[in-house]
Amino acid sequence: MTKFLSIFVCLLLLAGCGGRTAPRRTVTPAAPPAATSTYELDVTPPAPARPGQSMVARLMLLPREPFKVNVEYPVRLDVRGPDAAHPRRQVLAAGRSVKVAAGQLVAEPAFAVTRPGQHRFSGTLSFGLCTNSRCETYTEPVSWIAQVH
């Protein structure tokens, strides 16, 4: 009886979708700039490099008027790379690799990749923006492809 019920459920599921599977999603090689009414975030992948050579990506956040970057909010960039990346994970805050000013925020995570190919890095950028009357916090997903040849 259990086997019959399992087969019956499978047939119902197939009939419901006409035997078709869901369409495949395509992944773009690099994320386009994120733009909202409050800010624009541009992610620039590093220049192609050789295995083991240092690479630097660049993330630039530009607030739109009347917003300014909240220099008192703890900015955080959390990035994970592939197994071949060194370091594999980075958590950066305001300082040497993340420059924060009222007019913009620039983060430049540095890493090396030990194997040739295309390698995806992804993570989140957390930051705050303020006007004269209010402040808001954001967490934006970020990603890029590093080319190693």
Residue pairs with C-beta under 8 A, 6 or more apart in sequence:
29 118
29 145
30 43
30 45
30 143
30 144
30 145
31 43
31 141
31 142
31 143
31 144
33 40
33 41
33 42
33 43
34 40
34 41
34 140
35 41
36 64
37 64
38 63
38 64
38 67
38 129
38 136
39 61
39 62
39 63
39 64
39 67
39 129
39 138
40 61
40 62
40 64
41 59
41 60
41 61
41 62
41 125
41 140
41 142
42 59
42 60
42 61
42 62
43 57
43 58
43 59
43 142
43 143
43 144
44 57
44 58
44 59
44 60
44 144
45 57
45 144
45 145
45 146
45 147
46 55
46 56
46 57
46 144
46 146
47 55
48 147
48 148
48 149
49 55
49 112
49 113
49 146
49 147
49 148
49 149
50 148
50 149
51 113
51 114
51 115
51 116
51 148
52 112
52 113
52 114
53 112
54 110
54 111
54 112
55 110
55 111
55 112
55 113
55 146
56 108
56 109
56 110
57 108
57 109
57 121
57 144
57 146
58 106
58 107
58 108
59 77
59 105
59 106
59 107
59 108
59 109
59 125
59 142
60 104
60 105
60 106
61 69
61 104
61 105
61 106
61 125
61 127
62 103
62 104
63 69
63 103
63 104
63 129
66 131
66 132
67 129
67 130
67 131
68 102
68 103
68 129
68 130
68 131
69 100
69 101
69 102
69 103
69 104
69 105
69 127
69 128
69 129
70 127
70 128
70 129
70 130
70 135
71 94
71 100
71 101
71 102
72 128
73 127
73 128
73 135
73 137
74 93
74 94
74 126
75 93
75 94
75 98
75 100
75 105
75 107
75 125
75 126
75 127
75 128
76 91
76 92
76 93
76 124
76 125
76 126
76 127
77 90
77 91
77 92
77 93
77 97
77 98
77 107
77 109
77 123
77 124
77 125
77 126
77 142
78 89
78 90
78 91
78 92
78 123
78 124
78 126
79 89
79 90
79 91
79 92
79 109
79 121
79 122
79 123
79 142
80 88
80 89
80 121
80 122
80 123
81 87
81 88
81 89
81 111
81 113
81 119
81 120
81 121
81 146
82 88
82 113
82 119
82 120
82 121
84 113
84 114
84 115
84 119
85 111
85 112
85 113
85 114
85 119
85 121
85 146
86 111
86 112
86 113
86 114
87 111
90 109
90 111
92 98
92 107
92 109
94 100
97 107
97 108
97 109
97 110
98 105
98 106
98 107
98 108
99 105
99 106
99 107
105 127
107 125
109 121
111 121
111 146
113 119
113 146
113 148
115 148
116 148
116 149
117 148
118 145
118 146
118 147
118 148
119 145
119 146
119 148
120 143
120 144
120 145
120 146
121 143
121 144
121 145
121 146
122 141
122 142
122 143
122 144
123 141
123 142
123 143
124 139
124 140
124 141
124 142
125 139
125 140
125 142
126 137
126 138
126 139
126 140
127 137
127 138
127 140
128 135
128 136
128 137
128 138
129 135
129 136
129 138
130 136
